[in-house]
Amino acid sequence: MDNSAKDNTEIYNDLPDCPADLRVEFPFPFKPYDIQVDFMRNLYKTLELGKIGIFESPTGTGKSLSLICASLAWLRDHEEKKATHLQELLDVESATTLSSSNGDVKADTADEPDWLRDFETNNEQNEKIRKLKEELEKKTRRQERMKRLKESNYRRKKVRSSTDVEFDKLFKEAPEKVKHAGSASDMYDSTDHEDDSDFVLGDYQSDEEITSRGCDSSDEEEEEHVTKIYYCSRTHSQLSQFVREVQKSPYGDDTAMVTLGSRQNLCVNESVRRLASLSLMNERCRELQKAKVSADSKEEEDGVVVKKRKVKAGSCPFYKYSPLQNYKDIVHAEVKDIEQLVDMGKKMKACPYFGTRYAIPGAQLVALPYNTLLHRQTREACGIKLEGNVVIIDEAHNLLETISNIHSMEVTGAQVSGAHSQLSQYLHRYQKRLLAKNLLYVRQILHVLQSCIKYLGGRPGCDPTVTSSGEEDTSLVTLNEFLFGCGIDNMNLFKLVRYCEKSMISRKLHGFVEKYQPPVVLQSRENTDNQLSSVGTFLQKLAKKKDPEERVNNVVPSNGETETVRLSSPLAHIEGFLQALTNCNKDGRIIVTRQETVAKSGLKFLLLNPAVHFSDIVRQCRAVVLAGGTMQPTAEFKEQLFLATGVPVSRLLEFSCGHVIPDGQLLPLTLAKGPSGADLDFTFKSRSTPQMIDELGRLLMNVCNVVPRGIVCFFPSYNYEKLAFTQWEASGLLARINAKKEVYREPKKANQVDRVLADYGTRIKESEKFGSVRTGAILFCVVGGKMSEGINFSDDLGRCIVMVGLPFPNMFSAELKEKMDYLNKNVATGPGKRQPGQIYYENLCMKAVNQSIGRAIRHRDDSAAILLLDQRYARASVVAALPGWIAEHVKCHSHFASAFSSLRKFFTTSKHGNN
């Protein structure tokens, strides 16, 4: 590690419980808390021993900074150990070679002729020495290159501060020239697609053919990947927060880091950015990469003849080789968040979306969203290599549900019918130009689509918006039952999915549709007159629904019905459903929904076993770390994610720490009765009664009288929040609450959340102006809504968190019932213990509760009260499911008077309790 990383930091190395070979110095920007030192020590141990760690550290305890300092300290030590080990091996091999040349002979080779023995020994040892030298030379070159990039970046920053002209000039100077024309540089060139050749499927070779012929799939030498840490979080905003922590850490100046994002976050081409959906942006980006170019030209750069193509105006000006290489180098030289990456891409005329992906091999730290890591196809498309590297998944409390949602796939009847219509016309136009193998696979895809349409009660080639699908119902079937019901059980779906991936048929079909529809008119092979086939009629009818200007600009219509039948490329979406059908029969189910028309009907694959899609990560990575503020219950992760894939218990490591706040700054209370003495029973059967809603209103009014500044109240559902609000408005309770604290409600539209939060915060800050009239605001939120996770209600924004009832999910949901049945059958349980399905059901509820009440207490000096309103909260099993730092302080009150007295006393004595 560079000495610069130690400047202005204290080194803490007092780790008596840690084995000598695991001790490490932890550079830290300030003196860490004891729990942070414990956290870093255990994390370092997890990475060094190649374990799977489950780490719980409450928000406000510096979890992100601890993750950064411990993991990057391990990475530095690991690289130094590798270099030392290589040098030792090289010394040993050199000594052995010298000994052999001096005539030392092993006993078992004494009978061999001298010339043969010497030849074999020298060849073997020379080869080992050559490989070791190459490895050391590569490592040395990487270190020297990074040093040059850092120095160059430092000079560039100085130039930028003095003059923008010199800065722009410096950007144009390429650090390395392309020395092999026609290979890597051509990756960024455009290709001609003026005729239909781009739409016609090329020659396809299956994996078996490639293997039998001994063909190499790629002639280009792939850039070497260094050992790296993949940091994964839920949202781009959380990734940006993490990057800022890295910048502030002792490793901010000497770490090669890159942050990955979607085109929505990283694209700098305005013609793509203005499109309304991610799918449209992806399609438009691919089109620009294939824009027509003029004839090749050759130019000489620094004595090297380089093959170039002059890009026409229709191509993307940000997708060029040299600027992307410069961009990649600067990404390695300085840690930047997504906003900074975008700004740099605009200045350098380089695409941040592709530039960040090309920077992955040389990066030591890669920050990326959940979906990019957890979805295998996305992972491979980005060039992410897991072998021997470390994965850290932050905010991992919902990891099981996230994996299931990513790999659960739903298609509508309109999408299936649209894909069938498009592919039918494609085959009709190009069947004479397609090779026999392509014809075979295209007809197989058509057969699958036809079978799905029939399964939903429709007829292939007919308009799905007017076709009756028979009786309306929702059923749940196994994968095998679905395949047999469709009549496609005899097809090799693995080969079909592989063909779709390799041939890129969905992209070719999309290009065909964009060019010829509307107003293309194709006849079916059965029709010999000029009448449109049923397929053509359907496509023409859909085309008429779209405004011509919208077709030109690729703008998604605002009308919901028109958007559902948009023909952008439904086959790409259906490929995901076909991929889902390749899962094992026991690992998933198909939910079949039949409506009055095929268009409104649908098929949904439900993943029941998330472990099958996480096993590759566990198997390939050196170590995997799940981290979060509330990770309880950890048994769920161990049983469903790790033990289910054969991970030994000895490889699992758990760590949990308390909070850094003093005991007097947190008051968690459970209430069993309301102000009038009525039982607080918020079960689904009782919570909607007028008596219970009025009792809740009176309780909140009392709470508003003693709690200063901000109160956040969580309801179990949007419907219940609306019901309570309406009744309080009619009874006058809402006006009485509003007289003390201004009432705000969580909006249902995501684009309104920031405005509501801003108004809520402003009202709290200005509450002093109202004197005794108002002392802040109260915000009505919903568990599992837009404000129950990722929102920071620190300090005055959340002096009290109120949880109304236990938010159990709908027990009658077909998906939930099937998941519970699956767990009951496949997860082992001891005699007399509760069934795993029931435990899963309760855990869903408590994880939602823990996330909601975790919105308060965000740092050491914060303080808040937590009110759990329901008599069921007094149960020992429920209290045990709360985060440990909250559960150990919970006080259960059977009467409102005692609870109200404790609440009043807490805010009277608290330093934040003055109104």
N, C-alpha and C positions, 0 to 999 in steps of 0.2 A: 504494500500500500504506500502511496506517495506520502511524503512528510507533510505536504500541503494539507492533507486531510486531517492532520493532527493539530494544525494551528488553531489557536483560540478554542481548544476543546479540552475537557478533562478526560483522562483515561481511567476507566474503572475496571479492575481485574480481580476483585475480591469474590471469587467463586469457589468457596471451600467444598461444596457438595458435588462439584463437577469433576470428572476424571481429568488427570493432568493433560491428556492429549486433546481435550475439548475446551480447555480454557482459551478465552479470547478477549482482547481489548475491544471495548465498545466506544468508539468515538461518538460523542453526543454533544449537541449544541448547548446544553446546560446540564446541571446536575440532575440525573434522572431519579424518579421515585424508586423505592425498593421494588415495587411490583413491576416496574419497567425493566429493572435489571434481571429479575426472575424470568420475565417474559423473554427477554433477549437470550438469556442463557439456555432456556429450554428450546427456543426456536433454533439456535445454533446447533444444539445437540440433535434436534430432529433432522436438520439438513446434513450434518456430518455423518450420521449413522444411517441415512437413507430411510427414515421412518415416515409414517403418515401421521400428521399432527392435527389435533382439533383444539384450537386456541380460542378462549373466551376472555375478552377484556372490555369492560363497559366503556361506552362512549364518554370521552372526557379524560381518559387515562393515558392518552398519547399512544394509542395502538398503532396508528400508521407510521409514526416516527420510529417506534420500536421495531416494527416489521422491516423498515428500510435499513436501519443501522445494523441489526443482527444479520439479515440476509446478505447485505453487501459486504459486511465484515467476513462472513463465511466465504463468499465468492472470491474475495481477495486472497484469503488464506488458501483456498482450494487451488487457485491458479499458481500460487507460489509453490505449493506442495507438488503440483504436477510438473513444474519446471525443474524442481530439485530432483524429483524421482527420475525424470528423463535423463538428466545429467548423470545421475548415479548409474543408471542402466548403461549409458553410453560409456562411462568409465570402465564398468565391469566388462562390457563386450570388447572394448579396446584392449584391456588387460588380457582377456582370454585369447584374443587374436595373436597378441604378442607372445603369449605362452606357447601357443600352437606352433608358431613359426620357429620357436626355439627348440622344437622337437619333443615336447611333452605329448605322450600318447596314452589314451584311455585303454584300460584292460580289454574291454569288449570289442575294440577295433584293432587290436594288435595283429590279428591274422590277415587284415586287409593289406593290399599292396600300398606302399607308401604314397605313390603318386595319386591313387584313387582317394585315399584317406585325406590327404592334404587338399585335394581339389574340392571334395564335399565340405570339409570343415571351413575352408576359406570362403567358399561361395555362401554358405549359410551365415557365417559371422559377418561377412561383408554386407550381406543384404540387411541384416539386423542393424548394423551400424549406419547404413545408408538411410533406413527408415527413421531411426532415432535422430539423426542429423537433420533430416527433412522436417521432422516435427518441431525440433528446437528452432530451426531457421524460420519456420512459419510463425511460431510464437514471437520470435524476436521481431520479425517484419511487422506483425500486427501491432506490437507495442510501439515500434518506431513510427508506424503510420498514425496511430492515435496521438502520439506526441506531436507530430507535425500538424495534424488537424487542430489540436488544441492551440498550438502556437499561431497557426494561420487564423483561427477564429478570434484569438485575442487581438491580433493585428487588424483584422477586419472590423472588429468592434471599435477600435481606436479610430480607424479611418471613417467609420460611419458617424462617429461623434464629431468629426471635424468637417467632413464634407460629403454630401450625398453623391456628388459626381464621381469621386474616387471610389466610393462604396459600390456604385453601380458598375464601374469599370472592373473592380475586383471580382464581382460576381461573374462577369463574362469570361474570366480566365479559367479555363478548364484545368484541373490538377492532373488529369490523366487523359491521354488521347486514345481513341479506339484503334487498336493495332491489329484487328482481325475483321476485315470487311466481310459483310455477307453473313455474319453469324449473330452475335449478341446485338449488334446495332440494328439489325433488321427487325428485332422484336418490337421496336418502337416505330418502325416505318408503317405507313399505311399501304393498303392493297386495293387493287381495282375491283369495283363491284358494279360497273355500269351495266353489264349484261347479267343474265341469270346464272352464271357459273357459280356465284357465291351462294346461291340458294340450293344448288344440287349437292346431295350428300356425296362425299368422297369415298374412296376405297376404304373399307373397314376390315381390320384384322382383329380377331378375338384374342384374348390373353393366351389361349392354348396355341394359336398359330404363331404368335410372337415368341413364345417360349420354345416351341419346336424348331423354329428357324434360327433361334439364337440372336434375334434382333435386339438392338439397344434402343429404348424408347426415346432417348435424348442424346444428341451428339455434342451438346454444349457442356462444358465443364461447369458444374454447379459451384457457387461460391461457398467456401467453408464456413460452417456455423461455429461460433465460439460458445463455450458454456454460458448459459444465461438463466435468468430468473424471469418467469412469466407471472406478472401480477394481473389478476383478473378481478373486475368489480362489475356492478350491475349497470350503472349509467355512465354516460360520458362526463357528466358533471362530477361524479365521484372520482373518475379517473383524473380529471383536471385538478381536483383537490389533492390527490395523491402526488401528482407531478409537482405541485407547489411545495409539498412537504419534502420531496427529494431535492428540490432546488435549495431549500433552507437547511438541509442536512449537511454533515461534513463530507458527504460523497457527491454533492451537487456539481462540483467542478471537475471530477475525474471519473465520471460514469458515462458510458455510451448508452443512451436511453432513447427509445422510440415509443410513441403512443399511436396505436392503431384506432381507426374510426371508420364509420360508414361514409359513403359518398355524400350523404346529407350534411355531414359535419366537415368533410375535408375537401370537397370539390370546389374549385375556384373558377370554373367555366360558367359564366352567367347563363348561357343558353341551356345548361343542364341544371343549374341550381334553382332556376325559377319554376321547374316542373313540380307538380303537386304531390307526387308519391315517389317512394324509393324505387319501386319497380320501373317506373317511367325513366327515372334518372339512370338506372342501370342499363336499360335498353338504349337510351340516347347516347350514353358514354361508349357503348360498344359500336354503335353506328359511326361515331366520330373517329374511333380508332381505325375504322375500315374505309375512311373517306378516300376518294380518288387522288392519286398523285401523278405528277408528270414523270417523264423519262428519267432514268438514273443518270447521275453525273458523278464525275470523279474529281476530287479536289485534293490538293496536297497540303497537309498540316504538319509542320515541324519535320518535314522530310518524309512523312508517311502518307502514302496514297490512301485516301479514305473514300469508300463508296457512300454516296449520299442520295437522298431523294428530296426533291423540292415539293413541299407539302402544299396542297391547294387550300384555298380559304375554307373549304368545307370541313377540314379535319380539325382536331383539337390542337390548338397552339401550345398547350401546356404538356403535351405528351411527346417529348423529344429526348433523345438519348443523353446528350451532353448536359442539359440543365438538370435532368433527373439524377445523373451521377454527382453533379455538384451539390444538389439538394441533399442527397443521401449522406455525403461527407459532412455537411454542416449539421445535419441531424445528429450524427455521431459526436460531433465536437461540442455540442451544448444541449443541455436538457431544456426542452421546450414543451409547453402544453399545447392542446389542440388549437387554440386561438392563435398562438404564436407560430405554429406550423402553417396555418392558413395564410397569415400575413407574410411569412417568408416565401411561401409558394407564389403569391401574387407578385412579389418584388422580383423573384428569380425567374418568373414565367415557367415554373415547373409544377407538375401536378402533385400535391401533397398526398393524395390517396395512393398513388402508385409509388411515390418517392418513399413514403414510410414503409411500404411493404418490401421495397428493395433494400431497405436499411436493416431488416430483421436479422440476416445472417451475422453481421458484425456487431450487433447490439448486445450489451451485457444485461440490460433490463428492458423488458417489453411490457408495456401496459396495454391491456386490451379488454373489450367488453365480454360478458358471459358467452353470448352466442358464438363469437368467433372461436373461442377455445373449446366449447362443449359440443359443437357440431362438427363431425369428422370431415365432411366435404368442404365446409368453410375453412376449417383448419388447414387442410391440404391445399386449397386454392390460394391461401395467403402465404404458403411456404413455411408454415410453423413446424419445427422439428422438436419433438418432445424427448427423444432418447438422451438420457444422461443429464437432463436439465431439471430445474425446480419449478413447480407450479404453486403459486399462492393465490387462493381464492378468498377474497375479502367479502364481507357482507354475505356470508355463506349460509345464513340461517334458513333460507328457502331454496337451497341447492337441489334437493330432491324434486320439489315441485317445478323448479326451473328446467331441469333436465327433461322431465316428463312433458312440459309444455313445448319445449323446443322440438322434441321428436314426435309429438302428437300432431297429426296432419288432418285437415278437413278440406274436402272438395265439395262443391255444390253441383247440382244437376246441370245448371247453366254452364259451368266451366267444362264439365265433361262433354256436353253436347257441342259447345263451341270448339273444343279441341278436336272432336271427331269431325266436325264440318270442315275445319281448316285443313286437317290432315288428309281428308278425302279429296279435297280440291287440289292439294299439293300433289298427291299421288296421281290424280287424273292428268295433271299437266306434265309431270316429269317422269312418269313411269318408264318411258322409252329411253330415258337418259340415265336411269339408275341401274347399278349393278345388281346382280341376282341376290346377293346377300343383303343389300339395303332394301330391296323389295320385300324380302322375307321378313325383316325386322319391322318395317313400316306396317306391313299387313298384320303382324302380331300385335303391334300397338293399337291399330284400328280394332282388332278383335277384342282386346281388353276394354277399350272404350265402349264398344257396342255392348259388351256383356254388362258393363256397369250401368249403362242406360236402361237396358232391359231389366236389370235387377231392381232399379228404382221405379219400374212400371212404365217406362216410355218406349218409344220406337226410334231407332237410329235414323238420322236424317230428317226428323220432323222438328218443328219449332217447339222447344220445351216449355215455352210460356203459355201454350194453349193445349198441350197434351195432358190428358188426365192420367194420373199415375195410380188410380184406384183408391183403395181405402187408406186413410191417413193413420199412421201409427209410428212409434219409435221402438225399435228393437235393438238388442245387443247380442252379437254373435261372435264366435271365435274366428280366428283367422282362417282356419281350415274350413269352417262352415261357410264363410264368405266365399272362399275360393271355389268350393264345390258348388255353392249356389249360383255363382257366376259362370261356372263351367270353364274356368281357367286353371284348374288344379293341375293339369298336365303340362303347363307351360313353365319354362325355366325363367322365373322372374329375375334371378340374379344376373343372367346374361342379358336380359332385356334392359335392366337398369344400367348395366355396364355399357351397353350400346348407346343408350341415351346420353350418358356422360361423355363418352369418347367421340361420338359423331356430332355432338352439339346440335341435335336435330331440332330442339326447341328454338334455338337462335336462328337456324335456317328457316324454320317455319315462320318465325316472327318477321324476318326480312321479306319473305314472300307475301305475307298478309299486308305489311305496310306498303308494299309497292303496288299490289294488284287489287286491293280492296279498300274502298270501292273504286271503280264500278265494274270490276271483273265479273264476267258471266261465263260460267263453265257448265257444260252439260254432263249429266251422268252417263255412264257407259250404256245404261239400259235405254236412254232416250235418244232417238235418232232425229227428232224434229228440233225446232228452235226454242221449245219451251224450257224454262229453267227446271233443273232438278230440284228435289226437295231441299237438298243441301244448299244449292245456289239461291233458292227462294229465301231460305232462312238467313243466309249471309246478307243478301240484298236488303231484307227487311231491317236487319240490325244496322246496316250501313245508313239507311235513311233516318234512323233515330239520332244520328250524330251530326252535329253542325260541321260544315266543311272547314270552317276556321279552326275548330277544335281539333280536327284531324291533322291539320297542317302543323299546329303548334304543340300537339301532344298534351293538351290540357285535359285533366280529368273533369268530366262533367259534374256539376254540383248535384244533379238529380240522382238520388240513391239508386233508383231502379235501373236507370241507364248505365250506371257505373257497374252494376252487378253483371251485366252482359257485355261489358267492354271486351274487345277481342285482341288485347295487347299481345298476350301469349299464354293462354291458360295451360298449354301443355307443360310449360316449365313448372307450374304449380303441381300438376298431376304427377310429374316425375317424382316429386317428394312423397306423394301418396303411394306410388309403386315401390319406392324404397322402403316405406314403412311396412308394406306387405311382406317383405323378406325377413321380418323378425320371426323369432320362434313363436309357435302357437300359444304357448303358455305365457309369453311376455306381453301380450297385447290383446285388445279386443276391437271390434268394429261396431260403431254405433250407427245404425241405419235409420234415417229420418225420412219418411215418405209424407209429402204434402199433396195439396190439390193439383199441383203441376210438378213436372220433373225439375224445372228451373229452381223451384223453392225447396226441393228435396236435397238430401245430402248424405255423404259418407264421412265418418270421422274415425281415424285410427287413434285409439287411446293406449298410450304406453303405460304398462303396469310395473315394469321392472327397470328402473333407471340405471341399475348397476351395469347392464349390458352395454350401455353407451359411455360409461365412465371407466370401464375396465381397462381400455387402451391407455388412458391417462395414468392410471395407477400402475400398470404394468411397465410402461415405457419410461416414466419419469424416475429420476433418482429419489425425489422426495415430493410429497404433496402436503400442503398445509391448508386447512380450512380455518378461517378466522372470522370473528364477528363479535358484536357487543353482547348479543344474547344467543348462545348456541344450544341452550337446553331445549329439549332433552337430547343429549349426545348419543344415547343408545340407539336412536333412530338412524343416525349416520352410520354407526358401526354395523348394525344388523342389515340395513337395506342397501348400503353403498359399498361396504368393504368386505365384511364377512361373507356376503352373498357371492362375491367374486373370488373367494378363496384366499383372501389376505389373512395371514396368521395374526392372532391376537398380539403376539410379541412385537409386531411391526407398528402397532397403534400407540400413540402417545397423546395424553390429554393434559391440558393446562387451563386453569381457570383462576382468575384473581378477583379481588374485591375492588371497590371504588376508592378513589383517592380523597373523597370528601370526608370531613369529620362526621361523627354519628349524628350530631345535632342538626344537620342540614337536610335530613331526609325524614319524612313522616309518611310511611305507607299504612293506611287504615282500611279494614274491611267493615262494611256496615250491613247489618242484617235487618234493621227496621228504619222506617222513615220518621219524619217529625211527628206525625200523628200516631205512631205506634204500629202502623201497618207493616206486615212483612214485605221486604223487598224481594219479590219473586219475579225475575225477568225471564222466566222460561217462555218459549214461544207461545204456549197456551195462555199465559196469564199477563204478559207484558202489555198487550194492546187494550186492556180494559181501561175505561175512563178513570177509575179509582187509582190504578197504578200510575198512569201518566200524570195525574194531578199530584200524586205523592212525590213523584220525581221532580215536578216543577217546584213544589214547595221546598224540597231539599236543596235544589240548586239556588233558589232565592236566598236561603239561609247561608249557603256557602259564599255567595256573592257579598254578603254583609261582612265577612271576616277575612276573606282572601284579597290581598292587594293586587293591583295591576291585572295580569292576564290569567284567564282560566280556559283550559281546553277540555271540552267534553266529548267523549267518543261514544257514539251510538252503534248498535250491532248491525244496522243496515240503513240504506238510504230511505227505504219505505218507512221504517220506524221513526227515523228523524223527522220525516215530513209529517207523519201522523201526530207526533208529539208537538211539533211546532204549530200545526193547525189547531190542535185542541187548546194549547196555551194561548194562542192568539184570540180564540173565541171566549175563553174564560177570563181573560185579563191578566193571567199569570205572566205572560210574555212581556206585557207593558211594565209590570212591576220589576221583572228582572232587568229589562232594558233601562229602567230609571236608575238602576245602580251601576250596571255595566252594559255598554252597547253590545248588541248581539250581532254576530257575524255567522254565516253559514258556508260550509264547504260547497263550492260549485261542482256541478257534474261535468262541466267542460274543462279540459286540462288547460286551455289557453287563458282561463279566467283565474286560475289558482294564484298566480303571482300578484295579480291586482288585489285580490281579497286579503292575501297575507300582508301586502304593503299597507292597505287601509287599516287592518287589525293592528299592525305594529305602530302605525302613526297615532292611532287613537290611544294606545297605551302610553306612548311617550308624551302625549299632550294631556294625559289624565289629570295632571296637577292643576291645569287651568280651570278645571271644573269644581275644585274644592270638594265639598262634601256631597255634591250632587252625583257625580260619577267618579269611580276610582279605577277605571280601566275598561276592559272589554272581555267578552266571553265568546269563544269560537266553537260552534257545533261541527264536529267532524264525524267520519264514519270509519269504523274498523275495516282495514283492507282497502280504504279509499286512497285518494291522492295525497292526503296529509298524514297518513298513519305510518309512513316510512320515508326516510330521506329528508324530512323536514326538521329543522332545528328550532325547537321552542325553548331556547335557553333564557336564563335570567327572567326578566319581567314578562317575556312572552308566554311563559308557562310556569307560574308560581304554584299552580294546582292542576293536576291531571285527573279528570273524573272518567271512570270506566263504567258504563251502564251495562250491567249484565255480562254474561259469558257468550261471546259470539260464535256459537257452534254452527258449522255449515249445515246445509240442508241434507238431512239424513236420507231423504227419498230420492236424491240425485242418483241417476243410473251409473254415472261415472264413479261417484263415491262408494256406492254399494259394491260395485265390481272391484274397486281397489281394496276395500276391506275384506272381501271374500278371498281375493288373491293373497293378501297377507296372512289371513287365517290358515290358508292351505300350505303356504310356502315358508313361513317364518316359524322357527321352532319356539316352543314355549314350555315352561315347566308345569308340573301338576299343581292345580289350584290357582294358577295365575290367570290374569285377564287375557282375553284373546288379543293378538297383535292388531287386528282390525279396529277393535275398540280403543286400544291405546293410540293408534294412528289418528282416529277421529278426535280424541281428546287433545292430542298434541297439536292438531291443526288449530284448534281453538286457542290453546295457551300460547302458541307461537305468535298468533295475531295479537293477543293481549300484551305479550312482552314487547313486541315491536311498538305498540301504541304508547304504552307507559314509559318506554325508553326515550320518548321525544324530549323529556325533561332531564335535568341534571346533566349538563353538557361539559362542565369543567369543574375544577377543584373548588372554586369560590361560589358555585351555584347552589341554590337551595329550592326545594319544592315539596309539596304534599301530594300524595297519590291516594285517591279515594276509589275503592273497589266496591261498587254498589250491587250487592246480591248476597243473599244468605249462603249461597253455595261457596263463596270465596273463603268462608271460615273452615272448609274441609282441609284436612292435612294434606291430602293428595294434590289439591289445587295450589295451596301455598308452596308445596315442594316443587311445583312446576314453574314457579316464578324465578327470575334470576337470583342467584345466591345473595348478591349484595342488597337486594330488596327483601327477599324472603326472611333473612335473619333479623330484620327490623319491623316486620309486619305486626301490627296490633289489631286483634279481632274484637270488635265491639258488637254486642247484641242489642244495644239501645242507642238511639240517635243522640241523646243528651250527653253521654260520656264521650262519644266520638266528636261531637261538636265542641265540647270543652277542650279536648286534646288539640283540635284544629285551631281554636282561638288562642290557646296558650302557645302553640308553635309559632304562629305569626306575630304574637305579642313579643316574644323573646327573641325572635329571629332578627338578624341585622337587616334583612330585606323585608321586614314585616310592616314598616310604617306606610300608612296609606298616603 
